[in-house]
């Protein structure tokens, strides 16, 4: 199964007026790497995020961002202790000055510090629970996209492997034709030297092996991008050697076509996990 390193996932969770949005973006990279964009108050969650991602992602650079919007309702907080202090102080002053006026509640609540307004924010455990929920959903979407793109990549790679196999079959036929033509035109001594220099059976055998190995590794569950790239390098090396051995325009054309497919395969596997 082929899994792409490119993907996107986003999820949002709202609780008691606080909204958390987790966004995950992944691109190809040689190793697993993370980049965080979190509010300062959530920096401590980096290690948690990283461990959760590593459970599902083995290769790729993942950008993690979290936005926090607090639209929770405000509550009024009465500082009762301060109200009593104000009241006792004013009551003492009223008695000393022998005033008849009583102290009204409206007068007390208008004094500095008596009434305060604050948002009814989530507890830390509630906030973490909401963020974890959003992270899980965003990660699920990210993995889904990586798998879908990986499936498309896999189909493309298999098509290219089939095309290479077809070109190799054609190359075999052309090489045999070249040998048959030279058997009639060359002396036995020259023919023997020619056959040694144009013997591409080893290269063809290795190419066939690498093509089968490529398809076999594509089916494995483990991360395979590096292995597939290595096989691509080996295919390239063998076809270069084959092309250098057989000086024939028909073979040369087929070699160019194989090289083109190998180049495209190596480009594609750069994005395989």
C-alpha positions as CSV (number, residue, x, y, z in Angstrom):
1,X,0.0,0.0,0.0
2,X,1.4,3.4,-1.0
3,X,0.9,6.4,1.3
4,X,1.6,9.9,0.2
5,X,3.5,12.4,2.4
6,X,1.2,15.2,1.2
7,X,-2.0,15.9,3.1
8,X,-4.3,18.3,4.9
9,X,-6.6,17.9,7.9
10,X,-8.6,20.4,9.9
11,X,-11.1,20.0,12.8
12,X,-12.9,22.4,15.1
13,X,-14.2,21.8,18.6
14,X,-16.3,24.3,20.6
15,X,-17.1,24.1,24.3
16,X,-18.7,26.7,26.5
17,X,-18.0,29.4,24.0
18,X,-14.3,28.6,23.5
19,X,-13.5,27.4,20.0
20,X,-10.3,25.5,19.1
21,X,-9.3,24.8,15.5
22,X,-6.5,22.4,14.8
23,X,-4.9,22.4,11.3
24,X,-2.4,19.9,10.0
25,X,-0.5,20.1,6.8
26,X,2.1,17.6,5.6
27,X,4.6,17.6,2.8
28,X,7.4,15.3,1.7
29,X,10.6,15.1,3.8
30,X,13.4,12.6,4.3
31,X,12.4,12.0,7.9
32,X,9.6,12.8,10.3
33,X,9.7,16.5,11.3
34,X,7.2,18.8,13.0
35,X,6.6,22.6,12.9
36,X,4.3,24.2,15.5
37,X,2.3,27.4,15.5
38,X,0.5,27.4,18.9
39,X,-0.8,30.1,21.2
40,X,1.8,30.7,23.9
41,X,-0.6,29.3,26.5
42,X,-0.6,25.9,24.7
43,X,3.1,25.5,24.0
44,X,3.3,22.8,26.6
45,X,1.2,20.5,24.3
46,X,3.9,20.2,21.6
47,X,5.2,16.9,23.0
48,X,1.7,15.5,23.1
49,X,1.0,16.5,19.6
50,X,4.3,15.1,18.3
51,X,3.8,11.7,20.0
52,X,0.2,11.4,18.6
53,X,1.4,12.3,15.1
54,X,4.3,9.8,15.2
55,X,1.8,7.0,16.0
56,X,0.4,7.4,12.5
57,X,3.1,9.2,10.4
58,X,6.6,7.9,9.8
59,X,7.9,10.3,7.2
60,X,7.1,13.8,6.2
61,X,7.2,17.4,7.5
62,X,4.0,18.2,9.4
63,X,2.9,21.8,10.2
64,X,0.6,22.0,13.2
65,X,-1.3,25.1,14.0
66,X,-3.9,25.8,16.7
67,X,-6.2,28.8,16.9
68,X,-8.2,29.6,20.0
69,X,-11.2,32.0,20.0
70,X,-12.9,32.7,23.3
71,X,-16.4,33.9,22.9
72,X,-17.6,32.6,26.3
73,X,-20.1,34.8,28.2
74,X,-18.9,37.3,30.8
75,X,-19.9,36.9,34.5
76,X,-20.1,39.6,37.1
77,X,-18.0,39.0,40.2
78,X,-18.9,40.9,43.4
79,X,-16.0,41.5,45.8
80,X,-18.0,41.0,49.0
81,X,-15.0,41.5,51.3
82,X,-14.3,44.9,49.7
83,X,-18.0,45.9,49.9
84,X,-18.0,45.2,53.6
85,X,-14.9,47.3,54.1
86,X,-16.4,50.2,52.2
87,X,-19.6,49.9,54.2
88,X,-18.0,49.8,57.6
89,X,-15.8,52.8,56.7
90,X,-18.7,54.8,55.5
91,X,-20.9,53.8,58.4
92,X,-18.2,54.8,60.9
93,X,-17.9,58.2,59.1
94,X,-21.7,58.6,59.2
95,X,-21.8,58.1,62.9
96,X,-18.9,60.4,63.6
97,X,-20.5,63.1,61.5
98,X,-24.0,62.4,62.8
99,X,-25.4,62.1,59.4
100,X,-28.9,60.8,58.8
101,X,-28.3,59.5,55.3
102,X,-28.1,55.7,54.9
103,X,-25.6,54.1,52.5
104,X,-27.4,52.6,49.4
105,X,-26.4,49.5,47.6
106,X,-26.2,51.5,44.3
107,X,-23.6,53.7,45.9
108,X,-21.5,50.8,47.1
109,X,-21.5,48.9,43.8
110,X,-20.3,52.0,41.9
111,X,-17.1,52.1,44.0
112,X,-13.8,51.0,42.5
113,X,-13.1,47.3,42.6
114,X,-16.5,46.2,43.9
115,X,-17.8,44.8,40.6
116,X,-15.5,42.9,38.2
117,X,-16.2,41.2,34.9
118,X,-14.5,38.0,33.8
119,X,-15.1,35.3,31.2
120,X,-16.2,31.9,32.3
121,X,-13.3,30.0,30.9
122,X,-12.7,26.3,30.6
123,X,-10.7,24.4,33.1
124,X,-7.3,23.3,31.9
125,X,-8.4,19.6,31.8
126,X,-11.5,20.6,29.7
127,X,-9.4,22.7,27.4
128,X,-6.9,19.8,26.8
129,X,-9.8,17.4,26.2
130,X,-11.3,19.7,23.6
131,X,-7.9,20.2,21.8
132,X,-7.2,16.5,21.8
133,X,-10.5,15.8,20.3
134,X,-9.9,18.3,17.5
135,X,-6.4,16.9,17.0
136,X,-7.7,13.4,16.6
137,X,-10.3,14.4,14.0
138,X,-7.8,16.6,12.0
139,X,-5.3,13.7,12.1
140,X,-7.9,11.3,10.8
141,X,-8.6,13.6,7.9
142,X,-4.9,14.1,7.2
143,X,-4.3,10.4,7.1
144,X,-7.3,9.9,4.8
145,X,-6.0,12.4,2.3
146,X,-2.5,10.9,2.4
147,X,-4.0,7.4,1.8
148,X,-6.2,8.6,-1.1
149,X,-3.3,10.4,-2.8
150,X,-1.1,7.4,-2.1
151,X,-3.6,5.1,-3.9
152,X,-3.4,7.4,-7.0
153,X,0.4,7.4,-6.8
154,X,0.4,3.6,-6.6
155,X,-1.7,3.3,-9.7
156,X,0.6,5.7,-11.6
157,X,3.7,3.8,-10.5
158,X,2.3,0.4,-11.5
159,X,1.4,1.8,-15.0
160,X,5.0,3.1,-15.4
161,X,6.4,-0.3,-14.3
162,X,4.3,-2.0,-16.9
163,X,5.5,0.4,-19.6
164,X,9.1,-0.3,-18.7
165,X,8.5,-4.1,-18.8
166,X,7.0,-3.6,-22.3
167,X,10.0,-1.6,-23.5
168,X,12.4,-4.2,-22.1
169,X,10.5,-6.9,-24.0
170,X,10.9,-4.8,-27.2
171,X,14.6,-4.2,-26.4
172,X,15.2,-8.0,-26.1
173,X,13.7,-8.5,-29.6
174,X,15.8,-5.7,-31.1
175,X,19.0,-7.0,-29.5
176,X,18.3,-10.5,-31.0
177,X,17.7,-8.9,-34.4
178,X,21.0,-7.0,-34.2
179,X,22.8,-10.2,-33.2
180,X,21.3,-12.2,-36.1
181,X,22.1,-9.4,-38.6
182,X,25.8,-9.3,-37.5
183,X,26.1,-13.1,-37.5
184,X,25.7,-12.9,-41.3
185,X,28.0,-9.9,-41.8
186,X,30.9,-10.6,-39.4
187,X,33.7,-13.0,-39.4
188,X,33.8,-15.6,-36.6
189,X,36.5,-13.7,-34.7
190,X,34.8,-10.3,-34.9
191,X,31.4,-11.9,-34.1
192,X,32.8,-13.4,-30.9
193,X,34.1,-10.0,-29.7
194,X,30.9,-8.4,-30.8
195,X,28.7,-10.8,-28.9
196,X,30.8,-10.3,-25.7
197,X,30.5,-6.5,-25.9
198,X,26.8,-6.5,-26.6
199,X,25.7,-9.2,-24.1
200,X,23.0,-7.4,-22.1
201,X,21.5,-10.5,-20.6
202,X,22.8,-9.6,-17.2
203,X,21.4,-6.1,-17.3
204,X,18.0,-7.4,-18.5
205,X,17.9,-10.0,-15.7
206,X,18.6,-7.3,-13.2
207,X,16.1,-4.9,-14.6
208,X,13.4,-7.7,-14.5
209,X,14.4,-8.4,-10.9
210,X,14.2,-4.7,-9.9
211,X,10.8,-4.3,-11.5
212,X,9.4,-7.3,-9.6
213,X,11.0,-6.1,-6.4
214,X,9.5,-2.6,-6.9
215,X,6.0,-4.0,-7.2
216,X,6.6,-6.3,-4.2
217,X,7.7,-3.5,-2.0
218,X,4.7,-1.4,-3.0
219,X,2.4,-3.9,-1.3
220,X,4.2,-3.8,2.0
221,X,2.7,-1.8,4.9
222,X,6.0,-0.4,6.2
223,X,7.3,3.0,4.9
224,X,8.8,2.3,1.5
225,X,9.7,5.6,-0.2
226,X,13.4,5.3,0.4
227,X,13.5,1.7,-0.8
228,X,11.5,2.5,-3.9
229,X,13.9,5.4,-4.7
230,X,16.9,3.1,-4.3
231,X,15.3,0.6,-6.7
232,X,14.7,3.5,-9.1
233,X,18.5,4.3,-8.9
234,X,19.4,0.7,-9.7
235,X,17.0,0.6,-12.7
236,X,18.6,3.8,-14.0
237,X,22.1,2.4,-13.6
238,X,21.2,-0.8,-15.4
239,X,19.5,0.8,-18.3
240,X,22.4,3.2,-18.8
241,X,24.8,0.3,-19.0
242,X,22.5,-1.5,-21.5
243,X,22.2,1.6,-23.7
244,X,26.0,2.0,-23.8
245,X,26.5,-1.7,-24.9
246,X,24.1,-1.8,-27.8
247,X,24.7,0.7,-30.5
248,X,21.4,0.5,-32.4
249,X,18.9,3.3,-33.1
250,X,15.9,1.1,-32.3
251,X,17.4,0.0,-29.0
252,X,18.5,3.5,-28.2
253,X,15.0,4.8,-28.7
254,X,13.6,2.2,-26.3
255,X,16.3,3.0,-23.8
256,X,15.3,6.7,-23.9
257,X,11.7,5.7,-23.3
258,X,12.7,3.5,-20.3
259,X,14.9,6.3,-18.9
260,X,11.9,8.7,-19.1
261,X,9.7,6.4,-17.2
262,X,12.3,5.8,-14.5
263,X,12.8,9.5,-14.1
264,X,9.1,10.0,-13.6
265,X,9.0,7.1,-11.1
266,X,11.8,8.6,-9.1
267,X,10.0,12.0,-9.0
268,X,6.8,10.3,-7.8
269,X,8.5,8.2,-5.1
270,X,9.9,11.4,-3.5
271,X,6.4,11.9,-2.1
272,X,5.9,8.3,-0.9
273,X,6.1,7.7,2.9
